Amino acid sequence: MKPSTVAAAAMILLLASGCSGPEKKLGRGLRNVTEFARLGELQRSVEQTTLWDGPNVAYTTGVIKGFNRSLARTVVGACEIVTFPIPSYDPLLKPANPWIPGMSVDPVYPDSYKPHPMADSSLSPDANLGFAGGDVIPFVPGSRFRIFDY
């Protein structure tokens, strides 16, 4: 087949499948494939292992468990990115999944941290001051300094 025929067929498949399903699947895939940059599974696994099994195994068993879960989330995200125009649009990660038990669709965070939108000048500019607050280094664990947090 000619490349133009393949491109036209791919475009028809993308447009005929609707927008909501592929958008959600691609968004989930992008969220999950960036797990190693976010380190949410690793931090949560270390925290939960400390609470349930004790601090003496947190930095061994917890790190290994968090690494495995991060790797699984990254692989599932890559699969969702590659297959986003193809139905089914149901998430691959489910709490009842026998291959990866207990994994949720949404990214996880340690219980000691609750995410919220960053205070950024593009999201919440302050007209009176001319600037807005924000995280100093939002991707570094423990740097939760916020100027205008409400």
C-alpha positions in Angstrom: 0.0 0.0 0.0 1.0 3.6 -0.6 2.0 5.7 2.4 -0.8 8.2 1.5 -3.3 5.4 1.7 -2.1 4.3 5.1 -2.1 7.9 6.3 -5.7 8.4 5.0 -6.8 5.1 6.7 -5.2 6.1 10.0 -6.8 9.5 9.8 -10.2 8.0 9.2 -9.7 5.6 12.0 -8.8 8.4 14.3 -11.7 10.6 13.3 -14.3 7.8 13.2 -13.5 6.6 16.7 -14.6 9.8 18.4 -12.5 12.2 20.4 -13.3 11.5 24.1 -12.0 7.9 24.2 -8.6 8.5 22.4 -8.0 11.7 24.4 -8.5 9.9 27.7 -6.4 6.9 26.7 -3.6 9.1 25.4 -3.7 11.3 28.5 -3.6 8.2 30.8 -0.7 6.9 28.8 1.3 10.1 29.1 0.6 10.4 32.8 1.7 6.8 33.3 4.8 6.8 31.1 6.2 9.8 33.1 6.0 7.8 36.4 9.8 7.7 36.8 10.0 11.5 36.6 7.2 11.8 39.2 8.3 9.0 41.5 4.9 8.7 43.1 4.7 4.9 43.2 8.2 4.8 44.8 7.5 7.3 47.5 4.1 5.8 48.3 5.6 2.2 48.5 8.3 3.4 50.8 5.8 5.2 53.0 3.3 2.3 53.1 6.1 -0.3 53.8 7.3 1.9 56.7 3.8 2.1 58.2 2.8 -1.6 57.7 6.1 -3.5 57.9 8.4 -1.2 59.8 11.2 1.2 59.1 13.8 -1.6 58.9 12.5 -2.8 55.5 11.2 0.4 54.1 14.3 1.3 52.1 14.8 -2.2 50.8 11.5 -3.9 50.2 9.7 -0.6 49.8 12.1 0.7 47.2 12.0 -2.6 45.2 8.2 -2.7 45.4 8.0 0.9 44.3 10.4 0.4 41.4 8.4 -2.6 40.2 5.2 -0.7 40.3 6.7 2.3 38.6 8.1 0.0 35.9 4.6 -1.6 35.4 2.9 1.8 35.2 5.5 3.0 32.6 5.0 -0.1 30.4 1.2 0.2 30.6 1.5 3.9 29.7 3.7 3.2 26.7 1.1 0.6 25.6 -1.7 3.1 25.9 0.2 5.7 24.0 0.9 3.3 21.1 -2.6 2.0 21.0 -4.6 5.2 21.8 -6.5 5.4 18.5 -7.6 1.8 18.7 -10.6 0.8 20.8 -11.1 -0.3 23.7 -10.6 2.8 25.7 -11.0 1.2 29.1 -8.0 1.6 31.3 -5.5 -1.3 31.5 -4.7 -0.5 35.2 -7.6 -1.5 37.4 -7.7 -2.4 41.1 -9.1 -5.9 40.1 -6.3 -6.6 37.5 -4.8 -10.0 38.4 -1.5 -9.1 36.7 -0.9 -5.9 38.7 -2.9 -6.1 41.9 -4.0 -2.9 43.6 -2.8 -0.5 40.8 -5.2 2.4 40.3 -5.9 4.3 37.0 -4.9 7.6 38.5 -1.3 8.3 39.6 -0.7 7.7 43.3 0.9 10.0 45.9 2.1 9.3 49.4 -0.6 9.9 52.0 1.5 12.7 53.5 1.2 14.7 50.3 -2.0 15.9 48.6 -1.5 17.4 45.2 -3.2 20.6 44.1 -2.7 22.9 41.1 0.6 24.8 41.2 0.4 28.5 42.1 1.7 29.7 38.8 1.5 33.1 37.2 -0.2 31.7 34.1 -2.9 29.9 36.1 -3.6 32.5 38.8 -2.0 35.9 38.1 -2.4 38.6 40.7 -3.4 41.8 39.0 -2.6 44.0 42.1 0.9 42.7 42.6 1.8 41.9 39.0 3.1 38.4 39.9 1.9 35.3 41.6 3.5 32.7 43.8 4.5 29.1 42.9 6.5 26.2 43.9 10.3 26.8 44.2 11.2 23.3 42.9 8.0 21.4 42.5 9.6 18.1 41.4 11.9 17.8 44.3 10.4 15.9 47.2 10.2 18.0 50.4 10.2 21.4 48.7 6.7 22.4 49.5 7.4 26.1 49.9 4.5 28.1 48.5 4.1 31.9 48.6 0.4 32.4 48.0 -1.2 29.1 48.9 -4.9 29.5 49.7 
